[in-house]
Amino acid sequence: MNNKNDCFVHPSSYVDEGATVGKGTKIWHFSHIQKGAVIGENCSLGQNVNIANNVKVGNGVRIQNNVSVYEGVELEDNVFCGPSCVFTNVVTPRAHFPVHGVYAKTLIKEGASLGANSTVVCGHTVGRSALIAAGAVVTKDVQDYALMAG
């Protein structure tokens, strides 16, 4: 982690050894940044946010309350993740057949916004400045500047 004076981490949150948090970033209540995660500068992570191992979060990203960003997901600069939005990282999740670290890649490009309670199914790309409506489920790639609802 960077110098503690460079960022704010609420005392109820954990930043694991080996994670990197950029200057000016704020991590609020009950959040967890796991080993190998890289959080850019000037980000805001709300209450109860989990950033999994090896996740990359760009600069200026806003992640609202109750969001888990799982391994295999990358958020480019200035992405907005609304409250309780969901990412997946396994194409065919099964309790009897764990994937042991083999995750589908999901890319959320610069300036994209994901509405509250939206879901991005793994293996897809959400284009630059695209807007995913609240509650929408993304099941295919989204073009730059597109609006997706439903």
HELIX and SHEET records of a PDB file:
HELIX    1   1 LYS A    4  ASP A    6  5                                   3    
SHEET    1   A 8 PHE A   8  VAL A   9  0                                        
SHEET    2   A 8 LYS A  26  ILE A  27  1                                        
SHEET    3   A 8 SER A  44  LEU A  45  1                                        
SHEET    4   A 8 ARG A  62  ILE A  63  1                                        
SHEET    5   A 8 PHE A  80  CYS A  81  1                                        
SHEET    6   A 8 SER A 113  LEU A 114  1                                        
SHEET    7   A 8 LEU A 131  ILE A 132  1                                        
SHEET    8   A 8 LEU A 147  MET A 148  1                                        
SHEET    1   B 4 TYR A  14  VAL A  15  0                                        
SHEET    2   B 4 HIS A  32  ILE A  33  1                                        
SHEET    3   B 4 ASN A  50  ILE A  51  1                                        
SHEET    4   B 4 SER A  68  VAL A  69  1                                        
SHEET    1   C 6 THR A  20  VAL A  21  0                                        
SHEET    2   C 6 VAL A  38  ILE A  39  1                                        
SHEET    3   C 6 LYS A  56  VAL A  57  1                                        
SHEET    4   C 6 VAL A  73  LEU A  75  1                                        
SHEET    5   C 6 THR A 106  ILE A 108  1                                        
SHEET    6   C 6 THR A 125  VAL A 126  1                                        
SHEET    1   D 3 VAL A  86  PHE A  87  0                                        
SHEET    2   D 3 THR A 119  VAL A 120  1                                        
SHEET    3   D 3 VAL A 137  VAL A 138  1                                        
END                                                                             
